[in-house]
Amino acid sequence: MSTENKAGLDALLTPEESVLVLIDHQPFQFANLNSHEPTMVVNNVVGLAKTAKVFDVPTILTTVLEERGGYLIQGLRDVFPEQTPIDRTFINTWQDERVVDAVKATGRKKLIIAGLWTEICVAMPAIQAAGEGFEVFVVTDASGSGSKEGHDMAVRRMTQAGVVPITWQVVLGEWQRDWAREKTVPGAVEVQAQHGGASAVAFAWETQLLAARAGSGA
């Protein structure tokens, strides 16, 4: 990422400039996920994928050795039923020309990545793409590692290479940016309600109270 884009309004994400790559959210990788609670990563990456769909952000799905590592998790396949993930042999996704070509075909330079594991299948393409002129953002809570140390060291290493760490709900917030963007408000709210954790519970409670108040004529 160039210095001038590290701060200021242009450093924030917009849906028009973004492309999302989701890497190796497969059973084998989840089996050794110890940096995060696995169900949290599933929740977050599916929430991220649904957010991309709401904002019409091109999303590329990829797996590694699918026959051995397992199919992409069902939650992601349900969001993009029309898409067949690009199945690779390369550990480094950015060395697979099919993935790189798919990203470049979008014409977008803000590359958002999430995957398993952070220190390998996320860090490698993130660092390489950052060196090739892309502004790279890694969604840390939709990614994970075999250990907390592995995840943390990967984030530090990527940051040193100019990659920006970010969380999935921040991606949603930066894409929405303005509640006057009415077209995407219903979808954004629905994703938050389904995957927003405590915030979603609080929102549902508030909606319940408002409905009760309206019903009472108060």
Contacts in CASP RR format, 6 or more apart in sequence:
PFRMAT RR
TARGET T0000
AUTHOR 0000-0000-0000
METHOD contacts of the structure
MODEL  1
MSTENKAGLDALLTPEESVLVLIDHQPFQFANLNSHEPTMVVNNVVGLAK
TAKVFDVPTILTTVLEERGGYLIQGLRDVFPEQTPIDRTFINTWQDERVV
DAVKATGRKKLIIAGLWTEICVAMPAIQAAGEGFEVFVVTDASGSGSKEG
HDMAVRRMTQAGVVPITWQVVLGEWQRDWAREKTVPGAVEVQAQHGGASA
VAFAWETQLLAARAGSGA
1 130 0 8 1.000
1 133 0 8 1.000
1 134 0 8 1.000
1 135 0 8 1.000
1 136 0 8 1.000
1 162 0 8 1.000
1 163 0 8 1.000
1 164 0 8 1.000
2 133 0 8 1.000
2 135 0 8 1.000
4 10 0 8 1.000
5 11 0 8 1.000
5 135 0 8 1.000
6 162 0 8 1.000
11 164 0 8 1.000
12 174 0 8 1.000
12 177 0 8 1.000
13 110 0 8 1.000
13 112 0 8 1.000
13 137 0 8 1.000
13 166 0 8 1.000
13 171 0 8 1.000
13 174 0 8 1.000
13 175 0 8 1.000
14 110 0 8 1.000
14 174 0 8 1.000
14 175 0 8 1.000
14 177 0 8 1.000
15 55 0 8 1.000
15 56 0 8 1.000
15 57 0 8 1.000
15 175 0 8 1.000
16 108 0 8 1.000
17 108 0 8 1.000
17 109 0 8 1.000
17 110 0 8 1.000
18 52 0 8 1.000
18 55 0 8 1.000
18 57 0 8 1.000
18 108 0 8 1.000
18 110 0 8 1.000
18 111 0 8 1.000
18 112 0 8 1.000
18 175 0 8 1.000
19 57 0 8 1.000
19 58 0 8 1.000
19 59 0 8 1.000
19 60 0 8 1.000
19 103 0 8 1.000
19 106 0 8 1.000
19 107 0 8 1.000
19 108 0 8 1.000
19 110 0 8 1.000
19 111 0 8 1.000
19 112 0 8 1.000
20 48 0 8 1.000
20 49 0 8 1.000
20 52 0 8 1.000
20 57 0 8 1.000
20 58 0 8 1.000
20 59 0 8 1.000
20 60 0 8 1.000
20 112 0 8 1.000
20 113 0 8 1.000
20 114 0 8 1.000
21 59 0 8 1.000
21 60 0 8 1.000
21 62 0 8 1.000
21 93 0 8 1.000
21 99 0 8 1.000
21 103 0 8 1.000
21 111 0 8 1.000
21 112 0 8 1.000
21 113 0 8 1.000
21 114 0 8 1.000
21 125 0 8 1.000
22 45 0 8 1.000
22 48 0 8 1.000
22 49 0 8 1.000
22 59 0 8 1.000
22 60 0 8 1.000
22 61 0 8 1.000
22 62 0 8 1.000
22 76 0 8 1.000
22 113 0 8 1.000
22 114 0 8 1.000
22 115 0 8 1.000
22 142 0 8 1.000
23 62 0 8 1.000
23 93 0 8 1.000
23 113 0 8 1.000
23 114 0 8 1.000
23 115 0 8 1.000
23 116 0 8 1.000
23 121 0 8 1.000
23 122 0 8 1.000
23 125 0 8 1.000
24 62 0 8 1.000
24 63 0 8 1.000
24 64 0 8 1.000
24 115 0 8 1.000
24 116 0 8 1.000
24 117 0 8 1.000
24 121 0 8 1.000
25 41 0 8 1.000
25 42 0 8 1.000
25 45 0 8 1.000
25 72 0 8 1.000
25 73 0 8 1.000
25 76 0 8 1.000
25 114 0 8 1.000
25 115 0 8 1.000
25 116 0 8 1.000
26 63 0 8 1.000
26 64 0 8 1.000
26 66 0 8 1.000
26 69 0 8 1.000
26 70 0 8 1.000
26 71 0 8 1.000
26 72 0 8 1.000
26 73 0 8 1.000
26 116 0 8 1.000
27 69 0 8 1.000
27 70 0 8 1.000
27 71 0 8 1.000
27 73 0 8 1.000
28 68 0 8 1.000
28 69 0 8 1.000
28 70 0 8 1.000
29 69 0 8 1.000
29 115 0 8 1.000
29 116 0 8 1.000
29 117 0 8 1.000
29 121 0 8 1.000
30 38 0 8 1.000
30 41 0 8 1.000
30 42 0 8 1.000
30 73 0 8 1.000
30 116 0 8 1.000
32 117 0 8 1.000
32 146 0 8 1.000
33 41 0 8 1.000
33 116 0 8 1.000
33 117 0 8 1.000
33 144 0 8 1.000
33 145 0 8 1.000
33 146 0 8 1.000
34 145 0 8 1.000
34 146 0 8 1.000
34 147 0 8 1.000
34 148 0 8 1.000
35 118 0 8 1.000
35 144 0 8 1.000
35 145 0 8 1.000
35 146 0 8 1.000
35 147 0 8 1.000
35 148 0 8 1.000
35 150 0 8 1.000
35 151 0 8 1.000
35 152 0 8 1.000
36 141 0 8 1.000
36 144 0 8 1.000
36 151 0 8 1.000
40 141 0 8 1.000
41 116 0 8 1.000
41 141 0 8 1.000
41 142 0 8 1.000
41 143 0 8 1.000
41 144 0 8 1.000
42 73 0 8 1.000
42 75 0 8 1.000
43 195 0 8 1.000
43 196 0 8 1.000
43 197 0 8 1.000
44 139 0 8 1.000
44 141 0 8 1.000
44 142 0 8 1.000
44 167 0 8 1.000
44 168 0 8 1.000
44 195 0 8 1.000
45 73 0 8 1.000
45 76 0 8 1.000
45 114 0 8 1.000
45 115 0 8 1.000
45 139 0 8 1.000
45 142 0 8 1.000
45 168 0 8 1.000
46 73 0 8 1.000
46 75 0 8 1.000
46 76 0 8 1.000
46 79 0 8 1.000
46 195 0 8 1.000
47 142 0 8 1.000
47 168 0 8 1.000
47 191 0 8 1.000
47 194 0 8 1.000
47 195 0 8 1.000
48 114 0 8 1.000
48 139 0 8 1.000
48 142 0 8 1.000
48 168 0 8 1.000
48 171 0 8 1.000
49 59 0 8 1.000
49 75 0 8 1.000
49 76 0 8 1.000
49 79 0 8 1.000
49 80 0 8 1.000
50 79 0 8 1.000
50 191 0 8 1.000
50 194 0 8 1.000
50 195 0 8 1.000
51 57 0 8 1.000
51 168 0 8 1.000
51 171 0 8 1.000
51 172 0 8 1.000
51 175 0 8 1.000
51 188 0 8 1.000
51 191 0 8 1.000
52 58 0 8 1.000
52 59 0 8 1.000
53 59 0 8 1.000
53 79 0 8 1.000
53 80 0 8 1.000
54 184 0 8 1.000
54 187 0 8 1.000
54 188 0 8 1.000
54 190 0 8 1.000
54 191 0 8 1.000
55 175 0 8 1.000
55 176 0 8 1.000
55 184 0 8 1.000
57 112 0 8 1.000
57 175 0 8 1.000
58 106 0 8 1.000
58 108 0 8 1.000
59 80 0 8 1.000
59 83 0 8 1.000
60 86 0 8 1.000
60 99 0 8 1.000
60 102 0 8 1.000
60 103 0 8 1.000
61 72 0 8 1.000
61 76 0 8 1.000
61 80 0 8 1.000
61 83 0 8 1.000
61 85 0 8 1.000
61 86 0 8 1.000
62 85 0 8 1.000
62 86 0 8 1.000
62 87 0 8 1.000
62 88 0 8 1.000
62 93 0 8 1.000
62 96 0 8 1.000
62 99 0 8 1.000
63 69 0 8 1.000
63 70 0 8 1.000
63 71 0 8 1.000
63 72 0 8 1.000
63 85 0 8 1.000
63 86 0 8 1.000
63 87 0 8 1.000
63 88 0 8 1.000
64 87 0 8 1.000
64 88 0 8 1.000
64 89 0 8 1.000
64 90 0 8 1.000
64 91 0 8 1.000
64 121 0 8 1.000
65 87 0 8 1.000
65 88 0 8 1.000
65 89 0 8 1.000
66 72 0 8 1.000
66 85 0 8 1.000
66 87 0 8 1.000
71 77 0 8 1.000
72 85 0 8 1.000
86 96 0 8 1.000
86 98 0 8 1.000
86 99 0 8 1.000
86 102 0 8 1.000
88 96 0 8 1.000
88 98 0 8 1.000
88 99 0 8 1.000
90 96 0 8 1.000
91 120 0 8 1.000
91 121 0 8 1.000
91 124 0 8 1.000
92 121 0 8 1.000
92 124 0 8 1.000
92 125 0 8 1.000
92 128 0 8 1.000
93 99 0 8 1.000
93 121 0 8 1.000
93 124 0 8 1.000
93 125 0 8 1.000
94 100 0 8 1.000
94 124 0 8 1.000
94 125 0 8 1.000
94 128 0 8 1.000
94 129 0 8 1.000
95 128 0 8 1.000
99 125 0 8 1.000
103 111 0 8 1.000
103 129 0 8 1.000
103 134 0 8 1.000
109 133 0 8 1.000
109 134 0 8 1.000
109 135 0 8 1.000
110 134 0 8 1.000
110 135 0 8 1.000
110 137 0 8 1.000
111 129 0 8 1.000
111 134 0 8 1.000
111 135 0 8 1.000
111 136 0 8 1.000
111 137 0 8 1.000
112 136 0 8 1.000
112 137 0 8 1.000
112 138 0 8 1.000
112 139 0 8 1.000
112 166 0 8 1.000
112 171 0 8 1.000
113 122 0 8 1.000
113 125 0 8 1.000
113 126 0 8 1.000
113 129 0 8 1.000
113 136 0 8 1.000
113 137 0 8 1.000
113 138 0 8 1.000
113 139 0 8 1.000
113 143 0 8 1.000
114 122 0 8 1.000
114 138 0 8 1.000
114 139 0 8 1.000
114 142 0 8 1.000
114 143 0 8 1.000
114 168 0 8 1.000
115 121 0 8 1.000
115 122 0 8 1.000
115 142 0 8 1.000
115 143 0 8 1.000
115 144 0 8 1.000
116 122 0 8 1.000
116 143 0 8 1.000
116 144 0 8 1.000
116 145 0 8 1.000
117 143 0 8 1.000
117 144 0 8 1.000
117 145 0 8 1.000
117 146 0 8 1.000
117 150 0 8 1.000
117 151 0 8 1.000
118 138 0 8 1.000
118 140 0 8 1.000
118 143 0 8 1.000
118 144 0 8 1.000
118 145 0 8 1.000
118 150 0 8 1.000
118 151 0 8 1.000
118 154 0 8 1.000
118 155 0 8 1.000
119 145 0 8 1.000
119 150 0 8 1.000
119 151 0 8 1.000
119 153 0 8 1.000
119 154 0 8 1.000
119 157 0 8 1.000
120 154 0 8 1.000
122 138 0 8 1.000
122 143 0 8 1.000
122 144 0 8 1.000
122 154 0 8 1.000
122 158 0 8 1.000
123 154 0 8 1.000
123 157 0 8 1.000
123 158 0 8 1.000
126 136 0 8 1.000
126 138 0 8 1.000
126 158 0 8 1.000
126 161 0 8 1.000
126 163 0 8 1.000
127 157 0 8 1.000
127 158 0 8 1.000
127 161 0 8 1.000
127 163 0 8 1.000
129 136 0 8 1.000
130 136 0 8 1.000
130 158 0 8 1.000
130 161 0 8 1.000
130 162 0 8 1.000
130 163 0 8 1.000
131 161 0 8 1.000
135 164 0 8 1.000
136 158 0 8 1.000
136 162 0 8 1.000
136 163 0 8 1.000
136 164 0 8 1.000
137 163 0 8 1.000
137 164 0 8 1.000
137 165 0 8 1.000
137 166 0 8 1.000
137 171 0 8 1.000
138 155 0 8 1.000
138 158 0 8 1.000
138 163 0 8 1.000
138 164 0 8 1.000
138 165 0 8 1.000
138 166 0 8 1.000
139 166 0 8 1.000
139 167 0 8 1.000
139 168 0 8 1.000
139 171 0 8 1.000
140 151 0 8 1.000
140 155 0 8 1.000
140 165 0 8 1.000
140 166 0 8 1.000
140 167 0 8 1.000
141 167 0 8 1.000
141 168 0 8 1.000
142 167 0 8 1.000
142 168 0 8 1.000
143 151 0 8 1.000
144 151 0 8 1.000
145 151 0 8 1.000
145 154 0 8 1.000
155 165 0 8 1.000
158 165 0 8 1.000
159 165 0 8 1.000
169 192 0 8 1.000
169 196 0 8 1.000
169 199 0 8 1.000
172 188 0 8 1.000
172 191 0 8 1.000
172 192 0 8 1.000
173 188 0 8 1.000
175 184 0 8 1.000
175 188 0 8 1.000
176 184 0 8 1.000
176 185 0 8 1.000
176 188 0 8 1.000
179 185 0 8 1.000
189 203 0 8 1.000
192 199 0 8 1.000
192 200 0 8 1.000
192 203 0 8 1.000
193 200 0 8 1.000
193 203 0 8 1.000
193 204 0 8 1.000
194 200 0 8 1.000
END
